[in-house]
Amino acid sequence: MHRPLIGVTADVELRSDARHLHYFANQAMMTALSSAGALPVMLPHELALIDDYLSVLDGVLISGGGYQFPHAQLIDPATVDQEPVEKVARTRFELALVRRVTECDLPLLGICGGFQVMNVAAGGTIVPSLKSVRPEWHMHRDAAPYEEAAHEVIVTPGSRFREIVGRDRLPVNSLHSQGVIEAGVEASAAAVAPDGIVEAIERRDRHFWMATQWHPEFHISEADRCLFNAFVAAAAAR
């Protein structure tokens, strides 16, 4: 199998000791892709280059990180914590990228914040502060190491995700304060937490279109590895 070229969206920050923005990537995410047989590359937030990116890529991964969603996509926007202004440009770029990738039917995987972007692009909404809506939802922002499970998710029977992971329940890490309580109208829930928070979404009308709220690059279970393998295989098959 040749190594399919996977574009991974960059995160961005203005470091305290610098005058300019810096792009960066999650090393564990890049390693998970390369271990699954892919050749990962980082994508800067250049709206004008989206079609150029897609002309050479075999798949796209929308990575995690901070976002600033428009209030129209938020449930109870008064509870939102303001992200730095550089996150606005990232959100705009990734929403446009997801919509274009979906149109082209290129294999697409989203992780954590990328899961939320894909849900919004699929016509859904975001709860900007889970614990402000229901205090017991604070469990989703877990202080445990990324490599440790925080809770289980219940996999949707008959979903493509169920076919990939081969299990009905999975242990996952949990690093989010925002969340999804209903899949977007163009997507469906592929896994949910015991408290009802949506943890994975998918589209069956696309070659490979899937996203998880947790971070599978830390391989909490073998199912996480299966997800990366399936994504890379879909990209290689194009």
ABEGO torsion letter per residue (X at the ends): XBBBBBBBBBBBBBBAABABBBBBBBAAAAAAAAAAGBBBBBBBBBAAAAAAAAAABABBBBBBEBBBBBAAABBGAAABBBBBAAAAAAAAAAAAAAAAAAAAGBBBBBBEAAAAAAAAAAGBBBBABAAAABAAAAAABBABBAABBABBBBBBBGBAAAAAAGBABBBBBBABABBBABBBAABBBABBBAAGBBABBBBAABABBBBBABBAAAGABAAAAAAAAAAAAAAAAX
